[in-house]
Amino acid sequence: MTKSRLEAFSDGVLAIIITIMVLELKMPEGESEQDLKALIPLIPTFLSYILSFIYVGIYWNNHHHMFHLVDKINGAVLWKNLNLLFWLSLVPFTTAWMDKHYDKPIPVALYGFVLLMAGIAYVILQKELIKIGGPDCKLAKAVGTDAKGNASWILYLAGISGSFISPWIGIGIYALVAIIWFIPDKRIERFYSTDQEI
């Protein structure tokens, strides 16, 4: 079974997710629609879009790199990949709800829950790929102890809990996790040869 169809399908789904999110960015309405002040009410929508865009971009990037180290897949990988895409497909919904109610704990906590479940789904997929490749495969060596991934789970749980104290705590922690993953991760790239396309 080849991985090219899985990668193409995943790329398409992630592109659609980003497209759905950008459709939430509506033009200002009213008499002052050509005034910069009309953009002020859209700031929460724009900021939540940026955060979610970064998250989807991080998943796309890591998914691409992970599959670059994989030689074979099976039916279990297909289903586990769909599990990841399912949770990521909920990002536009939770983004839209959070941007309208960023000062309420439930929408912010649910946003964090979806991020947590996407993170868990990614690790489940990664473990299946390592299982197929064996403990000495490139992906297993690249992932190592996955300190970044484990720290992310703890931070997501802290963000979800913190949202009930103040939604800003949750949003701040989710932004922190995005920053942690936005910083380039060299664990996988070091397994590419210099002449190989990434």
C-alpha positions as a Markdown table, in Angstrom:
| # | Residue | x | y | z |
|---|---|---|---|---|
| 1 | Met | 0.0 | 0.0 | 0.0 |
| 2 | Thr | 1.5 | 3.4 | -1.0 |
| 3 | Lys | 1.4 | 6.5 | 1.1 |
| 4 | Ser | 0.9 | 9.0 | -1.7 |
| 5 | Arg | -2.9 | 8.9 | -1.7 |
| 6 | Leu | -3.0 | 9.3 | 2.0 |
| 7 | Glu | -0.8 | 12.3 | 1.9 |
| 8 | Ala | -2.7 | 13.9 | -1.0 |
| 9 | Phe | -6.0 | 13.3 | 0.8 |
| 10 | Ser | -4.7 | 14.7 | 4.0 |
| 11 | Asp | -3.3 | 17.8 | 2.2 |
| 12 | Gly | -6.7 | 18.4 | 0.6 |
| 13 | Val | -8.6 | 18.1 | 3.9 |
| 14 | Leu | -6.2 | 20.5 | 5.7 |
| 15 | Ala | -6.5 | 23.0 | 2.8 |
| 16 | Ile | -10.3 | 22.8 | 3.1 |
| 17 | Ile | -10.1 | 23.4 | 6.9 |
| 18 | Ile | -8.0 | 26.5 | 6.3 |
| 19 | Thr | -10.5 | 27.7 | 3.7 |
| 20 | Ile | -13.5 | 27.2 | 6.0 |
| 21 | Met | -11.7 | 29.2 | 8.7 |
| 22 | Val | -10.9 | 32.2 | 6.4 |
| 23 | Leu | -14.6 | 32.3 | 5.3 |
| 24 | Glu | -15.3 | 33.5 | 8.9 |
| 25 | Leu | -13.4 | 36.7 | 8.2 |
| 26 | Lys | -16.3 | 39.0 | 7.1 |
| 27 | Met | -16.0 | 42.5 | 5.8 |
| 28 | Pro | -17.1 | 45.3 | 8.2 |
| 29 | Glu | -20.6 | 46.6 | 7.7 |
| 30 | Gly | -22.4 | 49.9 | 8.3 |
| 31 | Glu | -21.7 | 53.5 | 7.6 |
| 32 | Ser | -18.1 | 53.4 | 8.7 |
| 33 | Glu | -17.2 | 50.3 | 6.7 |
| 34 | Gln | -14.3 | 52.1 | 5.0 |
| 35 | Asp | -12.9 | 53.4 | 8.2 |
| 36 | Leu | -10.2 | 51.5 | 10.0 |
| 37 | Lys | -12.2 | 51.8 | 13.2 |
| 38 | Ala | -14.7 | 49.3 | 11.6 |
| 39 | Leu | -11.9 | 46.6 | 11.9 |
| 40 | Ile | -11.7 | 46.9 | 15.7 |
| 41 | Pro | -14.7 | 44.5 | 16.4 |
| 42 | Leu | -13.0 | 42.0 | 14.1 |
| 43 | Ile | -9.8 | 41.8 | 16.1 |
| 44 | Pro | -10.9 | 38.7 | 18.1 |
| 45 | Thr | -12.0 | 36.9 | 14.9 |
| 46 | Phe | -8.7 | 37.7 | 13.2 |
| 47 | Leu | -6.6 | 36.7 | 16.2 |
| 48 | Ser | -8.4 | 33.4 | 16.7 |
| 49 | Tyr | -8.0 | 32.8 | 12.9 |
| 50 | Ile | -4.2 | 33.4 | 13.2 |
| 51 | Leu | -3.9 | 31.0 | 16.1 |
| 52 | Ser | -5.9 | 28.3 | 14.4 |
| 53 | Phe | -4.1 | 28.8 | 11.1 |
| 54 | Ile | -0.8 | 28.4 | 12.9 |
| 55 | Tyr | -2.0 | 25.2 | 14.5 |
| 56 | Val | -3.3 | 23.7 | 11.2 |
| 57 | Gly | 0.0 | 24.7 | 9.6 |
| 58 | Ile | 2.0 | 23.0 | 12.3 |
| 59 | Tyr | 0.0 | 19.8 | 11.8 |
| 60 | Trp | 0.4 | 19.9 | 8.1 |
| 61 | Asn | 4.2 | 20.6 | 8.4 |
| 62 | Asn | 4.7 | 17.8 | 11.0 |
| 63 | His | 2.5 | 15.3 | 9.1 |
| 64 | His | 4.5 | 16.0 | 5.9 |
| 65 | His | 7.8 | 15.5 | 7.7 |
| 66 | Met | 6.6 | 12.4 | 9.5 |
| 67 | Phe | 5.4 | 10.6 | 6.3 |
| 68 | His | 8.7 | 11.6 | 4.6 |
| 69 | Leu | 10.4 | 9.1 | 6.9 |
| 70 | Val | 7.8 | 6.3 | 6.4 |
| 71 | Asp | 8.3 | 3.6 | 3.8 |
| 72 | Lys | 5.0 | 1.7 | 4.2 |
| 73 | Ile | 1.5 | 2.0 | 5.6 |
| 74 | Asn | -1.4 | -0.3 | 6.3 |
| 75 | Gly | -5.2 | -0.1 | 6.9 |
| 76 | Ala | -4.7 | 0.9 | 10.5 |
| 77 | Val | -2.7 | 3.9 | 9.5 |
| 78 | Leu | -5.5 | 5.0 | 7.2 |
| 79 | Trp | -8.0 | 4.9 | 10.0 |
| 80 | Lys | -5.7 | 6.6 | 12.5 |
| 81 | Asn | -5.0 | 9.3 | 9.9 |
| 82 | Leu | -8.7 | 9.8 | 9.5 |
| 83 | Asn | -9.0 | 10.1 | 13.3 |
| 84 | Leu | -6.5 | 12.9 | 13.2 |
| 85 | Leu | -8.3 | 14.7 | 10.4 |
| 86 | Phe | -11.6 | 14.3 | 12.2 |
| 87 | Trp | -10.3 | 16.3 | 15.2 |
| 88 | Leu | -8.6 | 18.9 | 13.0 |
| 89 | Ser | -11.9 | 19.3 | 11.0 |
| 90 | Leu | -13.5 | 20.6 | 14.2 |
| 91 | Val | -11.0 | 23.4 | 14.5 |
| 92 | Pro | -13.0 | 25.8 | 12.3 |
| 93 | Phe | -16.1 | 25.3 | 14.5 |
| 94 | Thr | -14.3 | 25.8 | 17.8 |
| 95 | Thr | -12.4 | 28.8 | 16.3 |
| 96 | Ala | -15.6 | 30.5 | 15.3 |
| 97 | Trp | -17.3 | 29.8 | 18.6 |
| 98 | Met | -14.3 | 31.0 | 20.6 |
| 99 | Asp | -13.9 | 34.2 | 18.6 |
| 100 | Lys | -17.5 | 35.2 | 19.3 |
| 101 | His | -17.3 | 34.2 | 23.0 |
| 102 | Tyr | -13.6 | 34.5 | 23.9 |
| 103 | Asp | -14.5 | 35.8 | 27.4 |
| 104 | Lys | -16.5 | 32.6 | 28.3 |
| 105 | Pro | -14.9 | 29.5 | 29.7 |
| 106 | Ile | -16.8 | 26.8 | 27.7 |
| 107 | Pro | -15.9 | 27.9 | 24.2 |
| 108 | Val | -12.3 | 28.4 | 25.2 |
| 109 | Ala | -12.1 | 25.1 | 27.0 |
| 110 | Leu | -13.7 | 23.3 | 24.1 |
| 111 | Tyr | -11.2 | 24.8 | 21.7 |
| 112 | Gly | -8.4 | 23.4 | 24.0 |
| 113 | Phe | -10.2 | 20.0 | 24.1 |
| 114 | Val | -10.2 | 19.7 | 20.3 |
| 115 | Leu | -6.5 | 20.7 | 20.3 |
| 116 | Leu | -5.8 | 18.1 | 22.9 |
| 117 | Met | -7.6 | 15.4 | 21.0 |
| 118 | Ala | -5.8 | 16.3 | 17.8 |
| 119 | Gly | -2.5 | 16.0 | 19.6 |
| 120 | Ile | -3.5 | 12.6 | 21.0 |
| 121 | Ala | -4.7 | 11.4 | 17.5 |
| 122 | Tyr | -1.3 | 12.5 | 16.0 |
| 123 | Val | 0.6 | 10.5 | 18.6 |
| 124 | Ile | -1.6 | 7.4 | 18.0 |
| 125 | Leu | -0.9 | 7.8 | 14.2 |
| 126 | Gln | 2.8 | 8.2 | 14.9 |
| 127 | Lys | 2.9 | 5.1 | 17.1 |
| 128 | Glu | 1.2 | 3.0 | 14.4 |
| 129 | Leu | 3.8 | 4.2 | 11.9 |
| 130 | Ile | 6.6 | 3.3 | 14.3 |
| 131 | Lys | 5.0 | -0.1 | 14.9 |
| 132 | Ile | 5.0 | -0.9 | 11.2 |
| 133 | Gly | 8.5 | 0.4 | 10.7 |
| 134 | Gly | 10.0 | -1.3 | 13.8 |
| 135 | Pro | 11.8 | 0.2 | 16.8 |
| 136 | Asp | 14.9 | 1.0 | 14.7 |
| 137 | Cys | 13.1 | 2.8 | 12.0 |
| 138 | Lys | 14.0 | 6.5 | 11.2 |
| 139 | Leu | 10.8 | 7.8 | 12.6 |
| 140 | Ala | 11.3 | 6.0 | 15.9 |
| 141 | Lys | 14.8 | 7.4 | 16.2 |
| 142 | Ala | 13.6 | 10.9 | 15.2 |
| 143 | Val | 10.8 | 11.0 | 17.7 |
| 144 | Gly | 12.8 | 9.8 | 20.6 |
| 145 | Thr | 11.2 | 10.4 | 24.0 |
| 146 | Asp | 8.9 | 13.1 | 22.4 |
| 147 | Ala | 9.3 | 15.6 | 25.3 |
| 148 | Lys | 7.7 | 18.3 | 23.2 |
| 149 | Gly | 4.6 | 16.2 | 22.6 |
| 150 | Asn | 4.3 | 15.2 | 26.3 |
| 151 | Ala | 4.7 | 18.8 | 27.4 |
| 152 | Ser | 1.9 | 19.8 | 25.0 |
| 153 | Trp | -0.6 | 17.4 | 26.6 |
| 154 | Ile | 0.1 | 18.8 | 30.0 |
| 155 | Leu | -0.2 | 22.4 | 28.7 |
| 156 | Tyr | -3.5 | 21.6 | 26.9 |
| 157 | Leu | -4.9 | 20.2 | 30.1 |
| 158 | Ala | -3.7 | 23.2 | 32.0 |
| 159 | Gly | -5.3 | 25.5 | 29.4 |
| 160 | Ile | -8.6 | 23.7 | 29.6 |
| 161 | Ser | -8.6 | 23.9 | 33.4 |
| 162 | Gly | -7.4 | 27.5 | 33.4 |
| 163 | Ser | -10.2 | 28.5 | 31.0 |
| 164 | Phe | -12.6 | 28.0 | 33.9 |
| 165 | Ile | -10.6 | 30.4 | 36.1 |
| 166 | Ser | -10.1 | 32.9 | 33.2 |
| 167 | Pro | -10.6 | 32.3 | 29.5 |
| 168 | Trp | -7.5 | 34.4 | 28.9 |
| 169 | Ile | -5.4 | 31.8 | 30.8 |
| 170 | Gly | -6.6 | 29.1 | 28.4 |
| 171 | Ile | -6.0 | 31.3 | 25.3 |
| 172 | Gly | -2.5 | 32.2 | 26.6 |
| 173 | Ile | -1.5 | 28.6 | 27.2 |
| 174 | Tyr | -2.8 | 27.5 | 23.7 |
| 175 | Ala | -0.8 | 30.3 | 22.2 |
| 176 | Leu | 2.3 | 29.1 | 24.2 |
| 177 | Val | 1.9 | 25.6 | 22.8 |
| 178 | Ala | 1.7 | 27.0 | 19.3 |
| 179 | Ile | 4.9 | 29.0 | 19.8 |
| 180 | Ile | 6.7 | 25.9 | 21.1 |
| 181 | Trp | 5.7 | 23.9 | 18.0 |
| 182 | Phe | 6.2 | 26.9 | 15.7 |
| 183 | Ile | 9.9 | 26.9 | 16.5 |
| 184 | Pro | 11.4 | 24.5 | 14.0 |
| 185 | Asp | 11.8 | 21.0 | 15.2 |
| 186 | Lys | 15.1 | 19.4 | 14.0 |
| 187 | Arg | 14.4 | 15.9 | 15.3 |
| 188 | Ile | 13.0 | 14.7 | 11.9 |
| 189 | Glu | 14.9 | 17.0 | 9.6 |
| 190 | Arg | 18.2 | 15.6 | 10.7 |
| 191 | Phe | 17.3 | 12.3 | 9.2 |
| 192 | Tyr | 17.0 | 13.8 | 5.7 |
| 193 | Ser | 20.1 | 13.7 | 3.5 |
| 194 | Thr | 21.2 | 17.1 | 2.3 |
| 195 | Asp | 20.2 | 16.3 | -1.3 |
| 196 | Gln | 16.7 | 15.1 | -0.4 |
| 197 | Glu | 13.7 | 17.3 | -0.9 |
| 198 | Ile | 11.9 | 18.1 | 2.3 |
